[in-house]
Structure formats: C-alpha cells, structure tokens
Amino acid sequence: MLPPLIEEILSAGIRRENILILIATGLHRPAEGDELREVIGSEGVLRTIPIANHFARDREAHADLGRTARESLS
C-alpha cells in the first residue's frame, strides 16, 4: 500500500525529504527489525523514506492544545 501512496505524494510535488512515516504504536513497543519490514512491506520505502515510531508515554514530545467544546469539565 505504501509504494503507490508515496508515488502519489511525490507526484503531487511533495519532496521526498519532507515525507515521514510515523508508526503509531500506541502504548506498545516500537516496531523494529523484521517487524518493521513487515509493517512497511516495501524495502524500497524502508530504504528511502524516514520512518519513526511514536512514543505515547513521552510527555515531552507532546503539546497540550487545551480542551474541546465537547469535553466535560469534571
């Protein structure tokens, strides 16, 4: 799925160096090695596009954007 998506993004004028694949692991461990290869599914993408794991427990990496109008004030 990623190769055609990356090609579409590139053909729309987005430069390769401006693309990042973010693995949203939630509270699970990061995807690495063979598991990362399986998730990405393309050696070409794996070699040419930066890939990062998101760490949900890293509070310093997140920004509080405030409350929504629908959020209860409990």
PQR file with spaces between the fields and no chain letter, atoms N, CA, C, O and H, PARSE charges and radii, in Angstrom:
ATOM       1  N    MET     1       0.820   -1.194    0.000 -0.4000 1.5000
ATOM       2  CA   MET     1       0.000    0.000    0.000 -0.0000 2.0000
ATOM       3  C    MET     1       0.865    1.261    0.000  0.5500 1.7000
ATOM       4  O    MET     1       0.501    2.256   -0.626 -0.5500 1.4000
ATOM       5  N    LEU     2       1.997    1.232    0.689 -0.4000 1.5000
ATOM       6  CA   LEU     2       2.814    2.439    0.789 -0.0000 2.0000
ATOM       7  C    LEU     2       3.465    2.888   -0.518  0.5500 1.7000
ATOM       8  O    LEU     2       3.459    4.087   -0.799 -0.5500 1.4000
ATOM       9  H    LEU     2       2.293    0.423    1.198  0.4000 1.0000
ATOM      10  N    PRO     3       4.030    1.984   -1.338 -0.5600 1.5000
ATOM      11  CA   PRO     3       4.679    2.478   -2.558  0.2800 2.0000
ATOM      12  C    PRO     3       3.785    3.347   -3.449  0.5500 1.7000
ATOM      13  O    PRO     3       4.221    4.421   -3.866 -0.5500 1.4000
ATOM      14  N    PRO     4       2.545    2.924   -3.760 -0.5600 1.5000
ATOM      15  CA   PRO     4       1.719    3.812   -4.590  0.2800 2.0000
ATOM      16  C    PRO     4       1.337    5.112   -3.870  0.5500 1.7000
ATOM      17  O    PRO     4       1.200    6.155   -4.511 -0.5500 1.4000
ATOM      18  N    LEU     5       1.166    5.057   -2.565 -0.4000 1.5000
ATOM      19  CA   LEU     5       0.851    6.263   -1.801 -0.0000 2.0000
ATOM      20  C    LEU     5       2.024    7.237   -1.843  0.5500 1.7000
ATOM      21  O    LEU     5       1.829    8.436   -2.040 -0.5500 1.4000
ATOM      22  H    LEU     5       1.278    4.210   -2.045  0.4000 1.0000
ATOM      23  N    ILE     6       3.238    6.729   -1.659 -0.4000 1.5000
ATOM      24  CA   ILE     6       4.431    7.569   -1.709 -0.0000 2.0000
ATOM      25  C    ILE     6       4.579    8.167   -3.104  0.5500 1.7000
ATOM      26  O    ILE     6       4.882    9.353   -3.236 -0.5500 1.4000
ATOM      27  H    ILE     6       3.396    5.754   -1.498  0.4000 1.0000
ATOM      28  N    GLU     7       4.372    7.369   -4.137 -0.4000 1.5000
ATOM      29  CA   GLU     7       4.467    7.882   -5.511 -0.0000 2.0000
ATOM      30  C    GLU     7       3.449    8.983   -5.767  0.5500 1.7000
ATOM      31  O    GLU     7       3.754    9.973   -6.432 -0.5500 1.4000
ATOM      32  H    GLU     7       4.127    6.406   -4.030  0.4000 1.0000
ATOM      33  N    GLU     8       2.248    8.814   -5.244 -0.4000 1.5000
ATOM      34  CA   GLU     8       1.203    9.845   -5.407 -0.0000 2.0000
ATOM      35  C    GLU     8       1.613   11.141   -4.709  0.5500 1.7000
ATOM      36  O    GLU     8       1.436   12.232   -5.252 -0.5500 1.4000
ATOM      37  H    GLU     8       2.001    8.010   -4.703  0.4000 1.0000
ATOM      38  N    ILE     9       2.158   11.012   -3.510 -0.4000 1.5000
ATOM      39  CA   ILE     9       2.611   12.185   -2.759 -0.0000 2.0000
ATOM      40  C    ILE     9       3.737   12.886   -3.508  0.5500 1.7000
ATOM      41  O    ILE     9       3.747   14.112   -3.617 -0.5500 1.4000
ATOM      42  H    ILE     9       2.301   10.126   -3.069  0.4000 1.0000
ATOM      43  N    LEU    10       4.685   12.107   -4.023 -0.4000 1.5000
ATOM      44  CA   LEU    10       5.796   12.683   -4.789 -0.0000 2.0000
ATOM      45  C    LEU    10       5.303   13.351   -6.067  0.5500 1.7000
ATOM      46  O    LEU    10       5.778   14.429   -6.424 -0.5500 1.4000
ATOM      47  H    LEU    10       4.677   11.111   -3.935  0.4000 1.0000
ATOM      48  N    SER    11       4.362   12.729   -6.751 -0.4000 1.5000
ATOM      49  CA   SER    11       3.846   13.305   -7.999 -0.0000 2.0000
ATOM      50  C    SER    11       3.038   14.575   -7.748  0.5500 1.7000
ATOM      51  O    SER    11       2.843   15.380   -8.658 -0.5500 1.4000
ATOM      52  H    SER    11       3.976   11.853   -6.461  0.4000 1.0000
ATOM      53  N    ALA    12       2.570   14.752   -6.522 -0.4000 1.5000
ATOM      54  CA   ALA    12       1.846   15.977   -6.163 -0.0000 2.0000
ATOM      55  C    ALA    12       2.801   17.119   -5.828  0.5500 1.7000
ATOM      56  O    ALA    12       2.362   18.226   -5.516 -0.5500 1.4000
ATOM      57  H    ALA    12       2.728   14.098   -5.783  0.4000 1.0000
ATOM      58  N    GLY    13       4.115   16.851   -5.893 -0.4000 1.5000
ATOM      59  CA   GLY    13       5.092   17.902   -5.672 -0.0000 2.0000
ATOM      60  C    GLY    13       5.714   17.933   -4.285  0.5500 1.7000
ATOM      61  O    GLY    13       6.535   18.803   -3.994 -0.5500 1.4000
ATOM      62  H    GLY    13       4.472   15.952   -6.147  0.4000 1.0000
ATOM      63  N    ILE    14       5.335   17.002   -3.431 -0.4000 1.5000
ATOM      64  CA   ILE    14       5.945   16.938   -2.099 -0.0000 2.0000
ATOM      65  C    ILE    14       7.329   16.305   -2.254  0.5500 1.7000
ATOM      66  O    ILE    14       7.465   15.250   -2.872 -0.5500 1.4000
ATOM      67  H    ILE    14       4.668   16.295   -3.666  0.4000 1.0000
ATOM      68  N    ARG    15       8.338   16.941   -1.700 -0.4000 1.5000
ATOM      69  CA   ARG    15       9.701   16.424   -1.813 -0.0000 2.0000
ATOM      70  C    ARG    15       9.907   15.256   -0.853  0.5500 1.7000
ATOM      71  O    ARG    15       9.378   15.240    0.259 -0.5500 1.4000
ATOM      72  H    ARG    15       8.227   17.798   -1.198  0.4000 1.0000
ATOM      73  N    ARG    16      10.686   14.287   -1.309 -0.4000 1.5000
ATOM      74  CA   ARG    16      10.962   13.074   -0.527 -0.0000 2.0000
ATOM      75  C    ARG    16      11.450   13.404    0.885  0.5500 1.7000
ATOM      76  O    ARG    16      11.066   12.734    1.844 -0.5500 1.4000
ATOM      77  H    ARG    16      11.115   14.301   -2.212  0.4000 1.0000
ATOM      78  N    GLU    17      12.289   14.426    1.017 -0.4000 1.5000
ATOM      79  CA   GLU    17      12.830   14.780    2.335 -0.0000 2.0000
ATOM      80  C    GLU    17      11.777   15.400    3.256  0.5500 1.7000
ATOM      81  O    GLU    17      12.040   15.607    4.441 -0.5500 1.4000
ATOM      82  H    GLU    17      12.601   14.970    0.238  0.4000 1.0000
ATOM      83  N    ASN    18      10.598   15.695    2.728 -0.4000 1.5000
ATOM      84  CA   ASN    18       9.509   16.234    3.546 -0.0000 2.0000
ATOM      85  C    ASN    18       8.478   15.171    3.930  0.5500 1.7000
ATOM      86  O    ASN    18       7.413   15.489    4.459 -0.5500 1.4000
ATOM      87  H    ASN    18      10.384   15.526    1.766  0.4000 1.0000
ATOM      88  N    ILE    19       8.802   13.924    3.662 -0.4000 1.5000
ATOM      89  CA   ILE    19       7.897   12.813    3.993 -0.0000 2.0000
ATOM      90  C    ILE    19       8.463   12.062    5.200  0.5500 1.7000
ATOM      91  O    ILE    19       9.661   11.784    5.263 -0.5500 1.4000
ATOM      92  H    ILE    19       9.668   13.665    3.233  0.4000 1.0000
ATOM      93  N    LEU    20       7.603   11.744    6.136 -0.4000 1.5000
ATOM      94  CA   LEU    20       7.963   10.931    7.291 -0.0000 2.0000
ATOM      95  C    LEU    20       6.838    9.931    7.535  0.5500 1.7000
ATOM      96  O    LEU    20       5.671   10.315    7.614 -0.5500 1.4000
ATOM      97  H    LEU    20       6.630   11.970    6.084  0.4000 1.0000
ATOM      98  N    ILE    21       7.179    8.671    7.652 -0.4000 1.5000
ATOM      99  CA   ILE    21       6.194    7.656    8.020 -0.0000 2.0000
ATOM     100  C    ILE    21       6.262    7.513    9.535  0.5500 1.7000
ATOM     101  O    ILE    21       7.310    7.178   10.088 -0.5500 1.4000
ATOM     102  H    ILE    21       8.127    8.360    7.588  0.4000 1.0000
ATOM     103  N    LEU    22       5.151    7.767   10.195 -0.4000 1.5000
ATOM     104  CA   LEU    22       5.088    7.679   11.655 -0.0000 2.0000
ATOM     105  C    LEU    22       4.309    6.429   12.042  0.5500 1.7000
ATOM     106  O    LEU    22       3.136    6.287   11.697 -0.5500 1.4000
ATOM     107  H    LEU    22       4.300    8.039    9.746  0.4000 1.0000
ATOM     108  N    ILE    23       4.961    5.533   12.754 -0.4000 1.5000
ATOM     109  CA   ILE    23       4.319    4.310   13.231 -0.0000 2.0000
ATOM     110  C    ILE    23       3.642    4.639   14.564  0.5500 1.7000
ATOM     111  O    ILE    23       4.313    4.914   15.559 -0.5500 1.4000
ATOM     112  H    ILE    23       5.914    5.648   13.034  0.4000 1.0000
ATOM     113  N    ALA    24       2.322    4.608   14.569 -0.4000 1.5000
ATOM     114  CA   ALA    24       1.558    4.918   15.777 -0.0000 2.0000
ATOM     115  C    ALA    24       1.396    3.639   16.590  0.5500 1.7000
ATOM     116  O    ALA    24       0.455    2.874   16.379 -0.5500 1.4000
ATOM     117  H    ALA    24       1.778    4.385   13.760  0.4000 1.0000
ATOM     118  N    THR    25       2.309    3.418   17.509 -0.4000 1.5000
ATOM     119  CA   THR    25       2.319    2.174   18.280 -0.0000 2.0000
ATOM     120  C    THR    25       1.399    2.210   19.493  0.5500 1.7000
ATOM     121  O    THR    25       1.225    1.192   20.162 -0.5500 1.4000
ATOM     122  H    THR    25       3.074    4.039   17.681  0.4000 1.0000
ATOM     123  N    GLY    26       0.812    3.352   19.784 -0.4000 1.5000
ATOM     124  CA   GLY    26       0.003    3.454   20.993 -0.0000 2.0000
ATOM     125  C    GLY    26       0.892    3.231   22.203  0.5500 1.7000
ATOM     126  O    GLY    26       1.924    3.889   22.338 -0.5500 1.4000
ATOM     127  H    GLY    26       0.953    4.179   19.241  0.4000 1.0000
ATOM     128  N    LEU    27       0.518    2.331   23.071 -0.4000 1.5000
ATOM     129  CA   LEU    27       1.332    2.030   24.245 -0.0000 2.0000
ATOM     130  C    LEU    27       2.184    0.772   24.051  0.5500 1.7000
ATOM     131  O    LEU    27       2.799    0.278   24.996 -0.5500 1.4000
ATOM     132  H    LEU    27      -0.320    1.797   22.962  0.4000 1.0000
ATOM     133  N    HIS    28       2.211    0.258   22.808 -0.4000 1.5000
ATOM     134  CA   HIS    28       3.011   -0.930   22.508 -0.0000 2.0000
ATOM     135  C    HIS    28       4.472   -0.552   22.278  0.5500 1.7000
ATOM     136  O    HIS    28       4.806    0.624   22.133 -0.5500 1.4000
ATOM     137  H    HIS    28       1.711    0.659   22.041  0.4000 1.0000
ATOM     138  N    ARG    29       5.325   -1.552   22.249 -0.4000 1.5000
ATOM     139  CA   ARG    29       6.744   -1.320   21.992 -0.0000 2.0000
ATOM     140  C    ARG    29       6.934   -0.868   20.543  0.5500 1.7000
ATOM     141  O    ARG    29       6.059   -1.085   19.705 -0.5500 1.4000
ATOM     142  H    ARG    29       5.053   -2.507   22.367  0.4000 1.0000
ATOM     143  N    PRO    30       8.075   -0.238   20.248 -0.5600 1.5000
ATOM     144  CA   PRO    30       8.326    0.220   18.873  0.2800 2.0000
ATOM     145  C    PRO    30       8.493   -0.945   17.899  0.5500 1.7000
ATOM     146  O    PRO    30       8.922   -2.033   18.284 -0.5500 1.4000
ATOM     147  N    ALA    31       8.153   -0.707   16.647 -0.4000 1.5000
ATOM     148  CA   ALA    31       8.369   -1.689   15.580 -0.0000 2.0000
ATOM     149  C    ALA    31       9.807   -1.536   15.091  0.5500 1.7000
ATOM     150  O    ALA    31      10.227   -0.444   14.708 -0.5500 1.4000
ATOM     151  H    ALA    31       7.805    0.177   16.334  0.4000 1.0000
ATOM     152  N    GLU    32      10.556   -2.633   15.107 -0.4000 1.5000
ATOM     153  CA   GLU    32      11.956   -2.607   14.690 -0.0000 2.0000
ATOM     154  C    GLU    32      12.299   -3.864   13.913  0.5500 1.7000
ATOM     155  O    GLU    32      11.560   -4.847   13.959 -0.5500 1.4000
ATOM     156  H    GLU    32      10.215   -3.520   15.418  0.4000 1.0000
ATOM     157  N    GLY    33      13.413   -3.836   13.203 -0.4000 1.5000
ATOM     158  CA   GLY    33      13.932   -5.009   12.515 -0.0000 2.0000
ATOM     159  C    GLY    33      12.948   -5.647   11.563  0.5500 1.7000
ATOM     160  O    GLY    33      12.327   -4.968   10.745 -0.5500 1.4000
ATOM     161  H    GLY    33      14.013   -3.037   13.166  0.4000 1.0000
ATOM     162  N    ASP    34      12.808   -6.975   11.675 -0.4000 1.5000
ATOM     163  CA   ASP    34      11.925   -7.723   10.778 -0.0000 2.0000
ATOM     164  C    ASP    34      10.472   -7.291   10.922  0.5500 1.7000
ATOM     165  O    ASP    34       9.725   -7.276    9.944 -0.5500 1.4000
ATOM     166  H    ASP    34      13.313   -7.526   12.340  0.4000 1.0000
ATOM     167  N    GLU    35      10.074   -6.942   12.135 -0.4000 1.5000
ATOM     168  CA   GLU    35       8.699   -6.485   12.354 -0.0000 2.0000
ATOM     169  C    GLU    35       8.440   -5.184   11.595  0.5500 1.7000
ATOM     170  O    GLU    35       7.382   -5.014   10.989 -0.5500 1.4000
ATOM     171  H    GLU    35      10.681   -6.954   12.929  0.4000 1.0000
ATOM     172  N    LEU    36       9.409   -4.268   11.629 -0.4000 1.5000
ATOM     173  CA   LEU    36       9.279   -3.004   10.894 -0.0000 2.0000
ATOM     174  C    LEU    36       9.195   -3.288    9.392  0.5500 1.7000
ATOM     175  O    LEU    36       8.395   -2.669    8.689 -0.5500 1.4000
ATOM     176  H    LEU    36      10.268   -4.406   12.121  0.4000 1.0000
ATOM     177  N    ARG    37      10.006   -4.212    8.901 -0.4000 1.5000
ATOM     178  CA   ARG    37       9.954   -4.587    7.482 -0.0000 2.0000
ATOM     179  C    ARG    37       8.563   -5.106    7.111  0.5500 1.7000
ATOM     180  O    ARG    37       8.038   -4.796    6.042 -0.5500 1.4000
ATOM     181  H    ARG    37      10.656   -4.715    9.472  0.4000 1.0000
ATOM     182  N    GLU    38       7.983   -5.889    8.000 -0.4000 1.5000
ATOM     183  CA   GLU    38       6.644   -6.431    7.739 -0.0000 2.0000
ATOM     184  C    GLU    38       5.593   -5.323    7.740  0.5500 1.7000
ATOM     185  O    GLU    38       4.699   -5.311    6.893 -0.5500 1.4000
ATOM     186  H    GLU    38       8.409   -6.141    8.869  0.4000 1.0000
ATOM     187  N    VAL    39       5.698   -4.399    8.683 -0.4000 1.5000
ATOM     188  CA   VAL    39       4.738   -3.294    8.772 -0.0000 2.0000
ATOM     189  C    VAL    39       4.822   -2.411    7.524  0.5500 1.7000
ATOM     190  O    VAL    39       3.796   -2.050    6.947 -0.5500 1.4000
ATOM     191  H    VAL    39       6.424   -4.408    9.371  0.4000 1.0000
ATOM     192  N    ILE    40       6.038   -2.066    7.112 -0.4000 1.5000
ATOM     193  CA   ILE    40       6.226   -1.194    5.956 -0.0000 2.0000
ATOM     194  C    ILE    40       5.921   -1.938    4.669  0.5500 1.7000
ATOM     195  O    ILE    40       5.276   -1.390    3.775 -0.5500 1.4000
ATOM     196  H    ILE    40       6.872   -2.359    7.581  0.4000 1.0000
ATOM     197  N    GLY    41       6.375   -3.178    4.563 -0.4000 1.5000
ATOM     198  CA   GLY    41       6.018   -4.006    3.424 -0.0000 2.0000
ATOM     199  C    GLY    41       6.746   -3.699    2.126  0.5500 1.7000
ATOM     200  O    GLY    41       6.404   -4.258    1.084 -0.5500 1.4000
ATOM     201  H    GLY    41       6.899   -3.623    5.289  0.4000 1.0000
ATOM     202  N    SER    42       7.746   -2.821    2.166 -0.4000 1.5000
ATOM     203  CA   SER    42       8.470   -2.462    0.952 -0.0000 2.0000
ATOM     204  C    SER    42       9.894   -2.074    1.309  0.5500 1.7000
ATOM     205  O    SER    42      10.120   -1.114    2.044 -0.5500 1.4000
ATOM     206  H    SER    42       8.024   -2.367    3.012  0.4000 1.0000
ATOM     207  N    GLU    43      10.859   -2.832    0.779 -0.4000 1.5000
ATOM     208  CA   GLU    43      12.267   -2.490    1.022 -0.0000 2.0000
ATOM     209  C    GLU    43      12.599   -1.123    0.435  0.5500 1.7000
ATOM     210  O    GLU    43      13.382   -0.371    1.014 -0.5500 1.4000
ATOM     211  H    GLU    43      10.675   -3.612    0.182  0.4000 1.0000
ATOM     212  N    GLY    44      12.010   -0.802   -0.706 -0.4000 1.5000
ATOM     213  CA   GLY    44      12.261    0.493   -1.331 -0.0000 2.0000
ATOM     214  C    GLY    44      11.842    1.648   -0.441  0.5500 1.7000
ATOM     215  O    GLY    44      12.581    2.620   -0.284 -0.5500 1.4000
ATOM     216  H    GLY    44      11.373   -1.413   -1.177  0.4000 1.0000
ATOM     217  N    VAL    45      10.669    1.543    0.134 -0.4000 1.5000
ATOM     218  CA   VAL    45      10.194    2.582    1.059 -0.0000 2.0000
ATOM     219  C    VAL    45      11.071    2.592    2.306  0.5500 1.7000
ATOM     220  O    VAL    45      11.445    3.657    2.796 -0.5500 1.4000
ATOM     221  H    VAL    45      10.069    0.753    0.007  0.4000 1.0000
ATOM     222  N    LEU    46      11.394    1.429    2.809 -0.4000 1.5000
ATOM     223  CA   LEU    46      12.209    1.316    4.020 -0.0000 2.0000
ATOM     224  C    LEU    46      13.571    1.990    3.842  0.5500 1.7000
ATOM     225  O    LEU    46      14.095    2.587    4.783 -0.5500 1.4000
ATOM     226  H    LEU    46      11.090    0.564    2.410  0.4000 1.0000
ATOM     227  N    ARG    47      14.142    1.898    2.646 -0.4000 1.5000
ATOM     228  CA   ARG    47      15.461    2.477    2.374 -0.0000 2.0000
ATOM     229  C    ARG    47      15.422    3.959    2.038  0.5500 1.7000
ATOM     230  O    ARG    47      16.428    4.647    2.211 -0.5500 1.4000
ATOM     231  H    ARG    47      13.717    1.413    1.882  0.4000 1.0000
ATOM     232  N    THR    48      14.291    4.472    1.562 -0.4000 1.5000
ATOM     233  CA   THR    48      14.293    5.836    1.012 -0.0000 2.0000
ATOM     234  C    THR    48      13.437    6.855    1.756  0.5500 1.7000
ATOM     235  O    THR    48      13.562    8.054    1.508 -0.5500 1.4000
ATOM     236  H    THR    48      13.473    3.913    1.421  0.4000 1.0000
ATOM     237  N    ILE    49      12.582    6.412    2.648 -0.4000 1.5000
ATOM     238  CA   ILE    49      11.695    7.331    3.375 -0.0000 2.0000
ATOM     239  C    ILE    49      11.985    7.201    4.866  0.5500 1.7000
ATOM     240  O    ILE    49      12.041    6.084    5.380 -0.5500 1.4000
ATOM     241  H    ILE    49      12.480    5.438    2.849  0.4000 1.0000
ATOM     242  N    PRO    50      12.171    8.316    5.574 -0.5600 1.5000
ATOM     243  CA   PRO    50      12.384    8.239    7.027  0.2800 2.0000
ATOM     244  C    PRO    50      11.164    7.629    7.724  0.5500 1.7000
ATOM     245  O    PRO    50      10.020    7.889    7.350 -0.5500 1.4000
ATOM     246  N    ILE    51      11.433    6.821    8.734 -0.4000 1.5000
ATOM     247  CA   ILE    51      10.383    6.155    9.499 -0.0000 2.0000
ATOM     248  C    ILE    51      10.676    6.372   10.979  0.5500 1.7000
ATOM     249  O    ILE    51      11.817    6.234   11.418 -0.5500 1.4000
ATOM     250  H    ILE    51      12.361    6.610    9.038  0.4000 1.0000
ATOM     251  N    ALA    52       9.644    6.711   11.744 -0.4000 1.5000
ATOM     252  CA   ALA    52       9.815    6.920   13.183 -0.0000 2.0000
ATOM     253  C    ALA    52       8.672    6.238   13.924  0.5500 1.7000
ATOM     254  O    ALA    52       7.547    6.166   13.429 -0.5500 1.4000
ATOM     255  H    ALA    52       8.717    6.823   11.387  0.4000 1.0000
ATOM     256  N    ASN    53       8.975    5.746   15.102 -0.4000 1.5000
ATOM     257  CA   ASN    53       7.951    5.210   15.996 -0.0000 2.0000
ATOM     258  C    ASN    53       7.463    6.333   16.901  0.5500 1.7000
ATOM     259  O    ASN    53       8.260    7.131   17.395 -0.5500 1.4000
ATOM     260  H    ASN    53       9.888    5.804   15.504  0.4000 1.0000
ATOM     261  N    HIS    54       6.166    6.394   17.115 -0.4000 1.5000
ATOM     262  CA   HIS    54       5.585    7.364   18.053 -0.0000 2.0000
ATOM     263  C    HIS    54       5.601    6.748   19.445  0.5500 1.7000
ATOM     264  O    HIS    54       5.218    5.591   19.616 -0.5500 1.4000
ATOM     265  H    HIS    54       5.519    5.747   16.714  0.4000 1.0000
ATOM     266  N    PHE    55       6.040    7.509   20.434 -0.4000 1.5000
ATOM     267  CA   PHE    55       6.091    7.016   21.812 -0.0000 2.0000
ATOM     268  C    PHE    55       5.056    7.765   22.642  0.5500 1.7000
ATOM     269  O    PHE    55       5.278    8.904   23.050 -0.5500 1.4000
ATOM     270  H    PHE    55       6.352    8.448   20.295  0.4000 1.0000
ATOM     271  N    ALA    56       3.926    7.114   22.885 -0.4000 1.5000
ATOM     272  CA   ALA    56       2.810    7.748   23.575 -0.0000 2.0000
ATOM     273  C    ALA    56       3.142    8.156   25.003  0.5500 1.7000
ATOM     274  O    ALA    56       2.541    9.090   25.533 -0.5500 1.4000
ATOM     275  H    ALA    56       3.746    6.188   22.553  0.4000 1.0000
ATOM     276  N    ARG    57       4.080    7.475   25.625 -0.4000 1.5000
ATOM     277  CA   ARG    57       4.418    7.774   27.024 -0.0000 2.0000
ATOM     278  C    ARG    57       5.437    8.907   27.160  0.5500 1.7000
ATOM     279  O    ARG    57       5.754    9.311   28.278 -0.5500 1.4000
ATOM     280  H    ARG    57       4.568    6.716   25.195  0.4000 1.0000
ATOM     281  N    ASP    58       5.950    9.421   26.052 -0.4000 1.5000
ATOM     282  CA   ASP    58       6.934   10.504   26.082 -0.0000 2.0000
ATOM     283  C    ASP    58       6.199   11.845   26.161  0.5500 1.7000
ATOM     284  O    ASP    58       5.925   12.470   25.137 -0.5500 1.4000
ATOM     285  H    ASP    58       5.693    9.093   25.144  0.4000 1.0000
ATOM     286  N    ARG    59       5.887   12.273   27.371 -0.4000 1.5000
ATOM     287  CA   ARG    59       5.107   13.500   27.565 -0.0000 2.0000
ATOM     288  C    ARG    59       5.795   14.734   26.991  0.5500 1.7000
ATOM     289  O    ARG    59       5.121   15.672   26.564 -0.5500 1.4000
ATOM     290  H    ARG    59       6.109   11.765   28.203  0.4000 1.0000
ATOM     291  N    GLU    60       7.119   14.747   26.975 -0.4000 1.5000
ATOM     292  CA   GLU    60       7.867   15.892   26.451 -0.0000 2.0000
ATOM     293  C    GLU    60       7.692   16.053   24.939  0.5500 1.7000
ATOM     294  O    GLU    60       7.909   17.138   24.400 -0.5500 1.4000
ATOM     295  H    GLU    60       7.667   13.985   27.322  0.4000 1.0000
ATOM     296  N    ALA    61       7.308   14.994   24.271 -0.4000 1.5000
ATOM     297  CA   ALA    61       7.149   15.038   22.818 -0.0000 2.0000
ATOM     298  C    ALA    61       5.753   15.481   22.391  0.5500 1.7000
ATOM     299  O    ALA    61       5.462   15.541   21.197 -0.5500 1.4000
ATOM     300  H    ALA    61       7.132   14.113   24.709  0.4000 1.0000
ATOM     301  N    HIS    62       4.884   15.793   23.359 -0.4000 1.5000
ATOM     302  CA   HIS    62       3.501   16.158   23.059 -0.0000 2.0000
ATOM     303  C    HIS    62       3.201   17.577   23.529  0.5500 1.7000
ATOM     304  O    HIS    62       3.843   18.093   24.444 -0.5500 1.4000
ATOM     305  H    HIS    62       5.120   15.744   24.329  0.4000 1.0000
ATOM     306  N    ALA    63       2.235   18.184   22.897 -0.4000 1.5000
ATOM     307  CA   ALA    63       1.809   19.529   23.284 -0.0000 2.0000
ATOM     308  C    ALA    63       0.347   19.491   23.702  0.5500 1.7000
ATOM     309  O    ALA    63      -0.481   18.884   23.023 -0.5500 1.4000
ATOM     310  H    ALA    63       1.714   17.765   22.153  0.4000 1.0000
ATOM     311  N    ASP    64       0.033   20.131   24.808 -0.4000 1.5000
ATOM     312  CA   ASP    64      -1.351   20.254   25.263 -0.0000 2.0000
ATOM     313  C    ASP    64      -1.994   21.375   24.459  0.5500 1.7000
ATOM     314  O    ASP    64      -1.555   22.523   24.525 -0.5500 1.4000
ATOM     315  H    ASP    64       0.706   20.624   25.359  0.4000 1.0000
ATOM     316  N    LEU    65      -3.020   21.045   23.709 -0.4000 1.5000
ATOM     317  CA   LEU    65      -3.699   22.038   22.873 -0.0000 2.0000
ATOM     318  C    LEU    65      -4.966   22.562   23.526  0.5500 1.7000
ATOM     319  O    LEU    65      -5.728   23.295   22.896 -0.5500 1.4000
ATOM     320  H    LEU    65      -3.377   20.112   23.656  0.4000 1.0000
ATOM     321  N    GLY    66      -5.205   22.195   24.787 -0.4000 1.5000
ATOM     322  CA   GLY    66      -6.365   22.694   25.505 -0.0000 2.0000
ATOM     323  C    GLY    66      -7.543   21.758   25.433  0.5500 1.7000
ATOM     324  O    GLY    66      -7.421   20.606   25.015 -0.5500 1.4000
ATOM     325  H    GLY    66      -4.587   21.600   25.300  0.4000 1.0000
ATOM     326  N    ARG    67      -8.681   22.262   25.845 -0.4000 1.5000
ATOM     327  CA   ARG    67      -9.913   21.466   25.882 -0.0000 2.0000
ATOM     328  C    ARG    67     -10.762   21.767   24.656  0.5500 1.7000
ATOM     329  O    ARG    67     -10.681   22.844   24.066 -0.5500 1.4000
ATOM     330  H    ARG    67      -8.781   23.197   26.185  0.4000 1.0000
ATOM     331  N    THR    68     -11.577   20.785   24.293 -0.4000 1.5000
ATOM     332  CA   THR    68     -12.537   20.999   23.220 -0.0000 2.0000
ATOM     333  C    THR    68     -13.848   21.494   23.819  0.5500 1.7000
ATOM     334  O    THR    68     -14.053   21.403   25.030 -0.5500 1.4000
ATOM     335  H    THR    68     -11.642   19.911   24.773  0.4000 1.0000
ATOM     336  N    ALA    69     -14.709   22.003   23.000 -0.4000 1.5000
ATOM     337  CA   ALA    69     -16.001   22.471   23.470 -0.0000 2.0000
ATOM     338  C    ALA    69     -16.851   21.313   23.977  0.5500 1.7000
ATOM     339  O    ALA    69     -17.761   21.532   24.776 -0.5500 1.4000
ATOM     340  H    ALA    69     -14.542   22.077   22.017  0.4000 1.0000
ATOM     341  N    ARG    70     -16.585   20.104   23.543 -0.4000 1.5000
ATOM     342  CA   ARG    70     -17.375   18.934   23.935 -0.0000 2.0000
ATOM     343  C    ARG    70     -16.816   18.255   25.183  0.5500 1.7000
ATOM     344  O    ARG    70     -17.482   17.391   25.753 -0.5500 1.4000
ATOM     345  H    ARG    70     -15.845   19.926   22.894  0.4000 1.0000
ATOM     346  N    GLU    71     -15.642   18.612   25.612 -0.4000 1.5000
ATOM     347  CA   GLU    71     -15.037   17.948   26.756 -0.0000 2.0000
ATOM     348  C    GLU    71     -15.715   18.429   28.048  0.5500 1.7000
ATOM     349  O    GLU    71     -15.892   19.627   28.267 -0.5500 1.4000
ATOM     350  H    GLU    71     -15.101   19.314   25.150  0.4000 1.0000
ATOM     351  N    SER    72     -16.082   17.471   28.884 -0.4000 1.5000
ATOM     352  CA   SER    72     -16.719   17.850   30.148 -0.0000 2.0000
ATOM     353  C    SER    72     -15.676   18.445   31.097  0.5500 1.7000
ATOM     354  O    SER    72     -14.500   18.086   31.034 -0.5500 1.4000
ATOM     355  H    SER    72     -15.938   16.498   28.706  0.4000 1.0000
ATOM     356  N    LEU    73     -16.087   19.311   31.934 -0.4000 1.5000
ATOM     357  CA   LEU    73     -15.204   19.971   32.905 -0.0000 2.0000
ATOM     358  C    LEU    73     -15.301   19.253   34.242  0.5500 1.7000
ATOM     359  O    LEU    73     -15.737   19.843   35.230 -0.5500 1.4000
ATOM     360  H    LEU    73     -17.042   19.603   31.986  0.4000 1.0000
ATOM     361  N    SER    74     -14.906   18.002   34.285 -0.4000 1.5000
ATOM     362  CA   SER    74     -15.011   17.232   35.540 -0.0000 2.0000
ATOM     363  C    SER    74     -13.796   17.408   36.405  0.5500 1.7000
ATOM     364  O    SER    74     -13.722   16.833   37.490 -0.5500 1.4000
ATOM     365  H    SER    74     -14.552   17.523   33.482  0.4000 1.0000
